[in-house]
Every structure is written in C-alpha cells, then in structure tokens.
Amino acid sequence: MTLSIWALDGIGEVRAGDDLVALIGAAVADSLDDGDILVITSKIISKAEGRIVAAADREDAITAETVRLVARREYPGGVTRIVENRLGVVGAAAGVDASNTDEGTVLLLPLDPDASAREIATGIRSLTGREIGVIVSDTLGRPWREGQTDVAIGAAGVHVFDDLRGTVDASGKPLVVTQPCLADELAAATDLVKGKASGRPVAVVRGLARIVGELDLPGAASIVRPAERDMFRLGTDEAIAEGREAGYAEGYADGFSEGRAEA
C-alpha cells in the first residue's frame, strides 16, 4: 500500500463566518479522487465558527470548557491544568489555544467537531462529486511521553478504527485487542506536511479509500475511552489526596476522631 499526503495551498487566513466548504473547495479545485481524506486543523473551524474570546479571559475560558480536573501543577510563571473538556478529550488547558490567532485573543475548540466534519464532508462531496472523508485534528500531549502530536477530535465519512479483533496475525495467532486508531494516525501523519506555522491547515490523504464510507459512521467522539475503562482518571497527587479524604470520611462515619487516634 502506498499513501500520498500533501497540504493544500491558497486557503489563507480564516475569519468568523467564512465558508470553509467554499475555501477548501477552491483550494482542491478538481484534484480530489473518490476515497481521499481531508484532514483539517481544528483552529480554522474554530475561527470560522467564531470560537474566539479575549485573552484576558483565558483562565475563565479554560474553566468554562472543563468538566473534570485531572491534575494541576504550579510552575514558575503560572499553572498547568490537565482537564477533561466538554468533548471528553483529556489534555492541557481544555484545548484553549493562544497560537495562530490575533493578539489579545484565544481560540476554543469547535462546539461539535464531529458535526463540523459532517457539514464539511457533505459540502465537499456535493461540490466535487467525490466520496471523501474528513478528519478534524488538534494537538495533544501524551501521558508518559514528552512532546505533542496531532490527534482526531472530529471525523465524518471515515472508519476511525481498523478493528482487527477476531483476525489472526502473520503467525496465525488470534488478535484479541488490536484496534489501531486510524483517525489519530492520519492526524499525526498529516501534521508533518501541514506544520504549525506554514499557513496550510488542510491536508489530503490518498491511498486509504477502504476506510472511507457513509457520513453516519461513528465520529471521533467514539475514540474517547469511557470512564469505566479509564485506569488513569486522576494525576498521582490528586488520586492520593482523594483517597486520603475518602479514608478520613469513612473513618469519621465509623466513629473515628482525632482525639481517639492520638490516644
């Protein structure tokens, strides 16, 4: 299998209210084939949707986008918060971003990246007559690893997983849990050609037509691991503190007191 990945030129700066289907359609012209996948940086969707707030409100914006604090650490010059945002994505600062935006403003993530992906995919399919897929990407850090990589936070018209469970490997051994997240892999791969400061926020992937399908396929929300299967719900310090508080509460409920403990 051979993959071709290239970034699109000519999209330019995106402003609130811009028609992304028209902008992307003009950039691709007649170059798309059936089975191509567009990977779109979430920032231009946020800009087009008007998801922009004053920088003075950054911490408030992070709080508003947060549904659960995972870890909080102070460092010289500020505080880092790792949180679960309203999309279920766990990362630093709830995805609130000050890069590639006007001075004095920050960007929030799209309200519904899967819905945005479906709208763009529908529009591009209608405009070009090609059956294409769309992935919306954003940059995240990873537990236990330095640096960042792009992942999928929205998707439409693509199978986000390559579910190999129930098949066998090259040695004939059954695959029980193998389920590569193709959407994340493509998001990371396309960042190599889009870059962070090149002004080319959309890339085309050709060679994976087998994963392009109907627009009602499960989106990137299906990638988020459910709470009952999340083994790392809290940072270490936060988990210790929560366990200590729960232990004290249980002890006091059973008649424990500090005076008795000291005696």
C-alpha angles and dihedrals in degrees: 000000000000125000125200118198126180137161122237122241127209104043095113128182113341120218133191111287096020117146104242093188090057093044095048092040091056091048095051094041105173096332101104124103129197108276096030117137124214115210110199126192108239092228094075091049090050090050094048090048092050094244092157128126134177114274090233086069096052097115091043089049091052090050092049092051093047124095098169135017111226100176138346125198131177120219133173104293101016152339131288117212121194106199145163107245128210090271091059092249115138115215147112119307094354090277093297103152134194097184124100093012135104118285111272095025138089131202127235121206118264114280093240113005093186091054090047090051091050092049092051094043091050091049096046092047090052093045098047103025088231126127100233136160130224131213123186112210135199134175122255139169120232131228113258094009133089122229131028139269135190119259135181117265095164135028141170132178094011136095101242092199133047096214107205096165111130094026127098133244126237090280094052094254116142118254108225106171105011108130113147114205099230093181092059092044092053092046090055094044094052092050086069089068100030096050125187101270106023097098091237106115099165129065133184123222118200125184103050100083089137091074096049114099146133121344092239094066114124110280132218091287085077089064093066109100113237117247093246090061096041109108094180105051094144141030115257096256092046093049091050092049092048092049091048092051092047090050093051091047092051091046094052090047087057093052099269117152133179090240093054091046091054091048 
